[in-house]
Amino acid sequence: MADKSRYQAPALTKGLEILELLASAAGPLNMSDISIALGRSVSEIFRMLQVLEEHHYITRGDDGYRLTNRLFAVSMGQPPVRDLVSTALPTMHDVARNTGQSCHMAVASGAEMVVITGVEAPGLSGFAVRVGYRRPLYSSASGRILLAFQPSEARRAMLEEIRLTGVAIDEAALVAQLNRLIADGGGATASPVLTGITDLSVPILTAGFARAALTVPFVDGPASRLTLTASQNVLRTAAAAIAEQLAPVVRDGAGANQHVESAA
């Protein structure tokens, strides 16, 4: 077949299929579940599961197999991600201290956003999103920011990733929402997960696109040191400061700031 790979590594293929299946699963899967989902016999996947478990990529509990954070830890070792985190953290600590809220940063990973670092709210109590937390791009504040602030071709590719998941979404409504985020320079939306939390999210722009999304899950109450609007302003200033450290603006007199065009 013309589209068949020149090189075959059946064992590696099976291992990757298992990892991708567990990554997309809503909960742990037992061996029978994995066998049926992949269309492979139990004997085919048994050794793969054993090896993946021995290398700590998956773990087995009473309810089945699930991914560990090992893949996430491996990816975090990449210089671009490591540099992004180390650059952003001091400013994120300032955001948490000034607003009295937690703060986290997320990047795109396929059709999802994943939180790569976070700072908890100061004080004895507060709400924070854990590192490694994932949600579909279209259904999270951070994810929509990552979708919105992209060049047209990159956005189309990300939307195609979403289509390949098989989830039906109102794409026209989503694009309209993304274009409003661009016009506003960010967003403030009610959390789809918890009542009483407003997700404030802005892009960290480098070369005119969102390299990451900076988000505060705003909780209004005695622990909050600023209003929602003031917290938004702090967040915007922080994102701009991080972006400037990552990729200093070229001051050549031509007006270096680039704007992402709305996708029709």
NUKOL-10215 format. One record per residue (C-alpha): residue number from 1; residue in three letters; chain; x, y, z. Coordinates in pm, whole numbers, m for minus. Last residue first. Layout:
<pts>
@i NUM	aa ALA	ch A	X X	Y Y	Z Z
...
</pts>
This chain:
<pts>
@i 264	aa ALA	ch A	X m1365	Y 3329	Z 907
@i 263	aa ALA	ch A	X m1053	Y 3317	Z 1113
@i 262	aa SER	ch A	X m970	Y 3644	Z 1289
@i 261	aa GLU	ch A	X m618	Y 3769	Z 1224
@i 260	aa VAL	ch A	X m362	Y 3749	Z 1502
@i 259	aa HIS	ch A	X m203	Y 4085	Z 1565
@i 258	aa GLN	ch A	X 168	Y 4156	Z 1550
@i 257	aa ASN	ch A	X 344	Y 4421	Z 1758
@i 256	aa ALA	ch A	X 661	Y 4536	Z 1583
@i 255	aa GLY	ch A	X 560	Y 4891	Z 1500
@i 254	aa ALA	ch A	X 796	Y 4983	Z 1219
@i 253	aa GLY	ch A	X 1036	Y 5189	Z 1429
@i 252	aa ASP	ch A	X 1276	Y 4899	Z 1464
@i 251	aa ARG	ch A	X 1193	Y 4801	Z 1819
@i 250	aa VAL	ch A	X 1198	Y 4423	Z 1807
@i 249	aa VAL	ch A	X 990	Y 4303	Z 2100
@i 248	aa PRO	ch A	X 1182	Y 4075	Z 2333
@i 247	aa ALA	ch A	X 1087	Y 3708	Z 2295
@i 246	aa LEU	ch A	X 1057	Y 3508	Z 2616
@i 245	aa GLN	ch A	X 1114	Y 3801	Z 2852
@i 244	aa GLU	ch A	X 865	Y 4018	Z 2664
@i 243	aa ALA	ch A	X 609	Y 3739	Z 2664
@i 242	aa ILE	ch A	X 639	Y 3700	Z 3041
@i 241	aa ALA	ch A	X 586	Y 4074	Z 3093
@i 240	aa ALA	ch A	X 288	Y 4080	Z 2856
@i 239	aa ALA	ch A	X 128	Y 3787	Z 3038
@i 238	aa ALA	ch A	X 183	Y 3960	Z 3374
@i 237	aa THR	ch A	X 27	Y 4287	Z 3256
@i 236	aa ARG	ch A	X m277	Y 4100	Z 3126
@i 235	aa LEU	ch A	X m312	Y 3909	Z 3454
@i 234	aa VAL	ch A	X m287	Y 4224	Z 3666
@i 233	aa ASN	ch A	X m556	Y 4386	Z 3450
@i 232	aa GLN	ch A	X m783	Y 4085	Z 3487
@i 231	aa SER	ch A	X m732	Y 4096	Z 3864
@i 230	aa ALA	ch A	X m844	Y 4461	Z 3864
@i 229	aa THR	ch A	X m1161	Y 4362	Z 3676
@i 228	aa LEU	ch A	X m1233	Y 4073	Z 3913
@i 227	aa THR	ch A	X m1180	Y 4291	Z 4218
@i 226	aa LEU	ch A	X m857	Y 4270	Z 4412
@i 225	aa ARG	ch A	X m730	Y 4109	Z 4733
@i 224	aa SER	ch A	X m958	Y 3805	Z 4720
@i 223	aa ALA	ch A	X m944	Y 3614	Z 5049
@i 222	aa PRO	ch A	X m1274	Y 3764	Z 5168
@i 221	aa GLY	ch A	X m1463	Y 3639	Z 4861
@i 220	aa ASP	ch A	X m1477	Y 3624	Z 4483
@i 219	aa VAL	ch A	X m1295	Y 3321	Z 4345
@i 218	aa PHE	ch A	X m1113	Y 3384	Z 4018
@i 217	aa PRO	ch A	X m968	Y 3082	Z 3839
@i 216	aa VAL	ch A	X m666	Y 3279	Z 3712
@i 215	aa THR	ch A	X m529	Y 3177	Z 3372
@i 214	aa LEU	ch A	X m218	Y 3233	Z 3161
@i 213	aa ALA	ch A	X m242	Y 3069	Z 2820
@i 212	aa ALA	ch A	X 68	Y 2952	Z 2633
@i 211	aa ARG	ch A	X 262	Y 3013	Z 2312
@i 210	aa ALA	ch A	X m28	Y 3218	Z 2185
@i 209	aa PHE	ch A	X 65	Y 3366	Z 1848
@i 208	aa GLY	ch A	X 208	Y 3695	Z 1721
@i 207	aa ALA	ch A	X 576	Y 3607	Z 1735
@i 206	aa THR	ch A	X 535	Y 3535	Z 2108
@i 205	aa LEU	ch A	X 205	Y 3597	Z 2283
@i 204	aa ILE	ch A	X 121	Y 3478	Z 2633
@i 203	aa PRO	ch A	X m254	Y 3467	Z 2594
@i 202	aa VAL	ch A	X m512	Y 3572	Z 2853
@i 201	aa SER	ch A	X m751	Y 3383	Z 3082
@i 200	aa LEU	ch A	X m984	Y 3477	Z 3366
@i 199	aa ASP	ch A	X m1191	Y 3176	Z 3469
@i 198	aa THR	ch A	X m1480	Y 3281	Z 3691
@i 197	aa ILE	ch A	X m1549	Y 3050	Z 3986
@i 196	aa GLY	ch A	X m1878	Y 3042	Z 4177
@i 195	aa THR	ch A	X m1996	Y 2703	Z 4050
@i 194	aa LEU	ch A	X m1724	Y 2455	Z 3951
@i 193	aa VAL	ch A	X m1661	Y 2263	Z 3628
@i 192	aa PRO	ch A	X m1766	Y 2482	Z 3337
@i 191	aa SER	ch A	X m1605	Y 2782	Z 3510
@i 190	aa ALA	ch A	X m1788	Y 3103	Z 3427
@i 189	aa THR	ch A	X m1605	Y 3299	Z 3161
@i 188	aa ALA	ch A	X m1367	Y 3594	Z 3153
@i 187	aa GLY	ch A	X m1168	Y 3626	Z 2830
@i 186	aa GLY	ch A	X m864	Y 3761	Z 2655
@i 185	aa GLY	ch A	X m754	Y 4042	Z 2423
@i 184	aa ASP	ch A	X m1113	Y 4157	Z 2383
@i 183	aa ALA	ch A	X m1113	Y 4144	Z 2001
@i 182	aa ILE	ch A	X m919	Y 3817	Z 2005
@i 181	aa LEU	ch A	X m1161	Y 3665	Z 2257
@i 180	aa ARG	ch A	X m1452	Y 3777	Z 2038
@i 179	aa ASN	ch A	X m1290	Y 3596	Z 1744
@i 178	aa LEU	ch A	X m1270	Y 3277	Z 1947
@i 177	aa GLN	ch A	X m1639	Y 3298	Z 2036
@i 176	aa ALA	ch A	X m1733	Y 3341	Z 1670
@i 175	aa VAL	ch A	X m1514	Y 3042	Z 1586
@i 174	aa LEU	ch A	X m1691	Y 2834	Z 1852
@i 173	aa ALA	ch A	X m2036	Y 2932	Z 1728
@i 172	aa ALA	ch A	X m1943	Y 2831	Z 1373
@i 171	aa GLU	ch A	X m1789	Y 2506	Z 1499
@i 170	aa ASP	ch A	X m2098	Y 2389	Z 1687
@i 169	aa ILE	ch A	X m1936	Y 2078	Z 1831
@i 168	aa ALA	ch A	X m1968	Y 1705	Z 1768
@i 167	aa VAL	ch A	X m1691	Y 1503	Z 1932
@i 166	aa GLY	ch A	X m1531	Y 1246	Z 1700
@i 165	aa THR	ch A	X m1178	Y 1306	Z 1830
@i 164	aa LEU	ch A	X m1072	Y 1370	Z 1470
@i 163	aa ARG	ch A	X m1283	Y 1687	Z 1466
@i 162	aa ILE	ch A	X m1077	Y 1830	Z 1755
@i 161	aa GLU	ch A	X m751	Y 1766	Z 1571
@i 160	aa GLU	ch A	X m906	Y 1937	Z 1267
@i 159	aa LEU	ch A	X m977	Y 2241	Z 1484
@i 158	aa MET	ch A	X m609	Y 2247	Z 1581
@i 157	aa ALA	ch A	X m502	Y 2233	Z 1216
@i 156	aa ARG	ch A	X m740	Y 2515	Z 1125
@i 155	aa ARG	ch A	X m601	Y 2724	Z 1412
@i 154	aa ALA	ch A	X m244	Y 2669	Z 1292
@i 153	aa GLU	ch A	X m336	Y 2771	Z 938
@i 152	aa SER	ch A	X m516	Y 3087	Z 1054
@i 151	aa PRO	ch A	X m236	Y 3208	Z 1279
@i 150	aa GLN	ch A	X m313	Y 3139	Z 1645
@i 149	aa PHE	ch A	X m461	Y 3344	Z 1927
@i 148	aa ALA	ch A	X m805	Y 3190	Z 1935
@i 147	aa LEU	ch A	X m719	Y 2825	Z 1986
@i 146	aa LEU	ch A	X m485	Y 2883	Z 2281
@i 145	aa ILE	ch A	X m738	Y 3124	Z 2432
@i 144	aa ARG	ch A	X m1011	Y 2864	Z 2381
@i 143	aa GLY	ch A	X m798	Y 2606	Z 2559
@i 142	aa SER	ch A	X m727	Y 2827	Z 2858
@i 141	aa ALA	ch A	X m1096	Y 2900	Z 2910
@i 140	aa SER	ch A	X m1190	Y 2535	Z 2867
@i 139	aa SER	ch A	X m1441	Y 2351	Z 2646
@i 138	aa TYR	ch A	X m1295	Y 2401	Z 2296
@i 137	aa LEU	ch A	X m942	Y 2295	Z 2385
@i 136	aa PRO	ch A	X m1053	Y 1969	Z 2544
@i 135	aa ARG	ch A	X m941	Y 1943	Z 2907
@i 134	aa ARG	ch A	X m621	Y 1833	Z 3079
@i 133	aa TYR	ch A	X m481	Y 1870	Z 3431
@i 132	aa GLY	ch A	X m109	Y 1787	Z 3439
@i 131	aa VAL	ch A	X m30	Y 2043	Z 3707
@i 130	aa ARG	ch A	X m325	Y 2077	Z 3943
@i 129	aa VAL	ch A	X m577	Y 2360	Z 3922
@i 128	aa ALA	ch A	X m596	Y 2575	Z 4236
@i 127	aa PHE	ch A	X m868	Y 2693	Z 4474
@i 126	aa GLY	ch A	X m788	Y 2865	Z 4802
@i 125	aa SER	ch A	X m723	Y 2819	Z 5170
@i 124	aa LEU	ch A	X m461	Y 2901	Z 5433
@i 123	aa GLY	ch A	X m314	Y 3205	Z 5266
@i 122	aa PRO	ch A	X m159	Y 3269	Z 4928
@i 121	aa ALA	ch A	X m329	Y 3121	Z 4621
@i 120	aa GLU	ch A	X m141	Y 2833	Z 4462
@i 119	aa VAL	ch A	X 102	Y 2878	Z 4174
@i 118	aa GLY	ch A	X 77	Y 2665	Z 3862
@i 117	aa THR	ch A	X 274	Y 2482	Z 3596
@i 116	aa ILE	ch A	X 222	Y 2273	Z 3284
@i 115	aa VAL	ch A	X m158	Y 2269	Z 3264
@i 114	aa VAL	ch A	X m262	Y 2074	Z 2954
@i 113	aa MET	ch A	X m491	Y 2193	Z 2676
@i 112	aa GLU	ch A	X m649	Y 1936	Z 2452
@i 111	aa ALA	ch A	X m695	Y 1853	Z 2084
@i 110	aa GLY	ch A	X m325	Y 1784	Z 2037
@i 109	aa SER	ch A	X m139	Y 1925	Z 2336
@i 108	aa ALA	ch A	X m189	Y 2300	Z 2367
@i 107	aa VAL	ch A	X m22	Y 2484	Z 2654
@i 106	aa ALA	ch A	X m142	Y 2583	Z 3000
@i 105	aa MET	ch A	X m31	Y 2821	Z 3275
@i 104	aa HIS	ch A	X m178	Y 2846	Z 3622
@i 103	aa CYS	ch A	X m266	Y 3114	Z 3877
@i 102	aa SER	ch A	X m415	Y 3096	Z 4226
@i 101	aa GLN	ch A	X m585	Y 3402	Z 4369
@i 100	aa GLY	ch A	X m496	Y 3660	Z 4636
@i 99	aa THR	ch A	X m463	Y 3913	Z 4354
@i 98	aa ASN	ch A	X m120	Y 4062	Z 4429
@i 97	aa ARG	ch A	X 40	Y 3749	Z 4573
@i 96	aa ALA	ch A	X m98	Y 3516	Z 4308
@i 95	aa VAL	ch A	X 4	Y 3748	Z 4024
@i 94	aa ASP	ch A	X 351	Y 3800	Z 4176
@i 93	aa HIS	ch A	X 399	Y 3422	Z 4199
@i 92	aa MET	ch A	X 302	Y 3404	Z 3832
@i 91	aa THR	ch A	X 573	Y 3659	Z 3749
@i 90	aa PRO	ch A	X 837	Y 3444	Z 3919
@i 89	aa LEU	ch A	X 699	Y 3129	Z 3748
@i 88	aa ALA	ch A	X 691	Y 3250	Z 3388
@i 87	aa THR	ch A	X 1057	Y 3231	Z 3288
@i 86	aa SER	ch A	X 1121	Y 2893	Z 3455
@i 85	aa VAL	ch A	X 805	Y 2748	Z 3301
@i 84	aa LEU	ch A	X 874	Y 2871	Z 2948
@i 83	aa ASP	ch A	X 1238	Y 2765	Z 2968
@i 82	aa ARG	ch A	X 1143	Y 2413	Z 3077
@i 81	aa VAL	ch A	X 884	Y 2389	Z 2800
@i 80	aa PRO	ch A	X 1127	Y 2498	Z 2529
@i 79	aa PRO	ch A	X 1415	Y 2292	Z 2681
@i 78	aa GLN	ch A	X 1226	Y 1958	Z 2691
@i 77	aa GLY	ch A	X 1226	Y 1809	Z 3040
@i 76	aa MET	ch A	X 854	Y 1877	Z 3078
@i 75	aa SER	ch A	X 792	Y 1621	Z 2804
@i 74	aa VAL	ch A	X 950	Y 1346	Z 3016
@i 73	aa ALA	ch A	X 752	Y 1449	Z 3323
@i 72	aa PHE	ch A	X 427	Y 1439	Z 3124
@i 71	aa LEU	ch A	X 511	Y 1093	Z 2995
@i 70	aa ARG	ch A	X 586	Y 981	Z 3351
@i 69	aa ASN	ch A	X 265	Y 1124	Z 3499
@i 68	aa THR	ch A	X 109	Y 777	Z 3527
@i 67	aa LEU	ch A	X m142	Y 645	Z 3277
@i 66	aa ARG	ch A	X m421	Y 412	Z 3384
@i 65	aa TYR	ch A	X m477	Y 38	Z 3408
@i 64	aa GLY	ch A	X m769	Y m137	Z 3575
@i 63	aa ASP	ch A	X m1022	Y m100	Z 3859
@i 62	aa ASP	ch A	X m815	Y m274	Z 4127
@i 61	aa GLY	ch A	X m513	Y m69	Z 4027
@i 60	aa ARG	ch A	X m249	Y m97	Z 3758
@i 59	aa THR	ch A	X 1	Y 173	Z 3668
@i 58	aa ILE	ch A	X 118	Y 305	Z 3334
@i 57	aa TYR	ch A	X 435	Y 471	Z 3209
@i 56	aa HIS	ch A	X 626	Y 333	Z 3510
@i 55	aa HIS	ch A	X 886	Y 137	Z 3309
@i 54	aa GLU	ch A	X 766	Y m189	Z 3466
@i 53	aa GLU	ch A	X 406	Y m88	Z 3388
@i 52	aa LEU	ch A	X 482	Y m26	Z 3022
@i 51	aa VAL	ch A	X 664	Y m360	Z 3006
@i 50	aa GLN	ch A	X 377	Y m554	Z 3165
@i 49	aa LEU	ch A	X 114	Y m383	Z 2953
@i 48	aa MET	ch A	X 305	Y m461	Z 2636
@i 47	aa ARG	ch A	X 346	Y m820	Z 2744
@i 46	aa PHE	ch A	X m30	Y m865	Z 2780
@i 45	aa ILE	ch A	X m122	Y m675	Z 2464
@i 44	aa GLU	ch A	X m99	Y m949	Z 2206
@i 43	aa SER	ch A	X m218	Y m1226	Z 2443
@i 42	aa VAL	ch A	X m532	Y m1025	Z 2515
@i 41	aa SER	ch A	X m611	Y m1021	Z 2145
@i 40	aa ARG	ch A	X m617	Y m697	Z 1950
@i 39	aa GLY	ch A	X m907	Y m485	Z 1823
@i 38	aa LEU	ch A	X m771	Y m182	Z 2005
@i 37	aa ALA	ch A	X m1088	Y m109	Z 2205
@i 36	aa ILE	ch A	X m1161	Y m478	Z 2263
@i 35	aa SER	ch A	X m813	Y m561	Z 2397
@i 34	aa ILE	ch A	X m801	Y m246	Z 2609
@i 33	aa ASP	ch A	X m1136	Y m322	Z 2773
@i 32	aa SER	ch A	X m1030	Y m685	Z 2832
@i 31	aa MET	ch A	X m706	Y m575	Z 2997
@i 30	aa ASN	ch A	X m884	Y m340	Z 3235
@i 29	aa LEU	ch A	X m935	Y 29	Z 3168
@i 28	aa PRO	ch A	X m901	Y 317	Z 3417
@i 27	aa GLY	ch A	X m1114	Y 628	Z 3361
@i 26	aa ALA	ch A	X m1240	Y 869	Z 3094
@i 25	aa ALA	ch A	X m1005	Y 718	Z 2837
@i 24	aa SER	ch A	X m812	Y 943	Z 2597
@i 23	aa ALA	ch A	X m469	Y 898	Z 2759
@i 22	aa LEU	ch A	X m536	Y 526	Z 2814
@i 21	aa LEU	ch A	X m598	Y 479	Z 2441
@i 20	aa GLU	ch A	X m293	Y 682	Z 2342
@i 19	aa LEU	ch A	X m69	Y 480	Z 2574
@i 18	aa ILE	ch A	X m211	Y 148	Z 2452
@i 17	aa GLU	ch A	X m171	Y 245	Z 2086
@i 16	aa LEU	ch A	X 189	Y 350	Z 2155
@i 15	aa GLY	ch A	X 269	Y 11	Z 2305
@i 14	aa LYS	ch A	X 104	Y m174	Z 2017
@i 13	aa THR	ch A	X 301	Y 26	Z 1761
@i 12	aa LEU	ch A	X 626	Y m32	Z 1950
@i 11	aa ALA	ch A	X 564	Y m408	Z 1945
@i 10	aa PRO	ch A	X 476	Y m403	Z 1575
@i 9	aa ALA	ch A	X 783	Y m207	Z 1463
@i 8	aa GLN	ch A	X 744	Y m175	Z 1084
@i 7	aa TYR	ch A	X 943	Y 50	Z 857
@i 6	aa ARG	ch A	X 848	Y 181	Z 514
@i 5	aa SER	ch A	X 513	Y 297	Z 651
@i 4	aa LYS	ch A	X 208	Y 207	Z 442
@i 3	aa ASP	ch A	X 54	Y 496	Z 250
@i 2	aa ALA	ch A	X 123	Y 346	Z m92
@i 1	aa MET	ch A	X 0	Y 0	Z 0
</pts>
